[in-house]
Amino acid sequence: MGHRHDHSTDNIRMAFVLNVSFTLIEIVGGFYTNSLAILSDALHDLGDSMSLGMAWYFQKLSTKGRTPTYSYGYKRFSLLAAIINAVVLLVGSIFILSKAIPQLFNPGETDAQGMMYLAILGIVVNGAAVLRLKKGKSMNERVVFLHLLEDVLGWVAVLIGSVVMIYFDAPFIDPLLSVLISLFVLYNVVKNLRKSMKIVLQAVPDGIDLEQIQNALRSVDHITGVHDCHVWSMDGDYNVMTVHVVVDQDYKLSEQYEIKNAACRLLQESPIHHLTMEFEMKDRPCNQLEKDPTTNLAELGDN
């Protein structure tokens, strides 16, 4: 796990450096060519650069171990960066649309040839970052990969549009590209934001069937019942499961260990990375602390 996250941090750092450098080129080139599409993408990339900087920081922070304050470690900080990134893109895309739609009816003149050269450079620079992040596994890396892939597709569209404008008098293509790119970004951001919010709200991760897991556990020798089964994801990649299992008699700790090993072998193919299993005897009430939230645990112990 540690090696993968270190590799993730390097990937995001490289993407950040490339994105910041090219954003500065875009701003200058956008004013030079008088292209709303390029200036819009420069604004988009500026937001991406800020997001990538946060993603780099949070991804690095997420590799830290457990602390008394964060008992699960900092894995979910990576998810926090993914949500912030999505919000930045959401706000930026709406702003771009508010500027581009009026331009559809009153487009200005642009330097189509300059746009074409910038588009080729944009495809090369952003394409290099996309290839670097292609195999990323964390939610954070996937969001960053999505940002950069959108940039590449956007620059392909700008390249096609600039070539058309070189040969035809069609200045409306520039703001039209801005609208299409923004709508594409909005669609993907909303989809990604929904995935992130599912993780925050501790929904069962995709690819995990709770009923199937519980049936598998019931098939283990000596397990007669399963309840309070919960599965959630820390960051979209690392999944945690807790479950109470009822056994047919009172077993020693070493015997419980064997039962748990059998359960783990059954769940080996499932995308669960950390399992906590509580054993209970048949016909004994489940000892849950579902009391008044103000109850002091020390008082419960004394009683």
Secondary structure, DSSP 8 states (H G I E B T S, - for coil): -HHHHHHHHHHHHHHHHHHHHHHHHHHHHHHHHT-HHHHHHHHHHHHHHHHHHHHHHHHHHTTS---SS-TT-SHHHHHHHHHHHHHHHHHHHHHHHHHHHHHHHS-----HHHHHHHHHHHHHHHHHHHHHHTT--SHHHHHHHHHHHHHHHHHHHHHHHHHHHHHS--TTHHHHHHHHHHHHHHHHHHHHHHHHHHHHTT---TT--HHHHHHHHHTSTTEEEEEEEEEEESSSS-EEEEEEEEESS---HHHHHHHHHHHHHHTTTSS--EEEEEEEETT-------S-TT--HHHHHH-
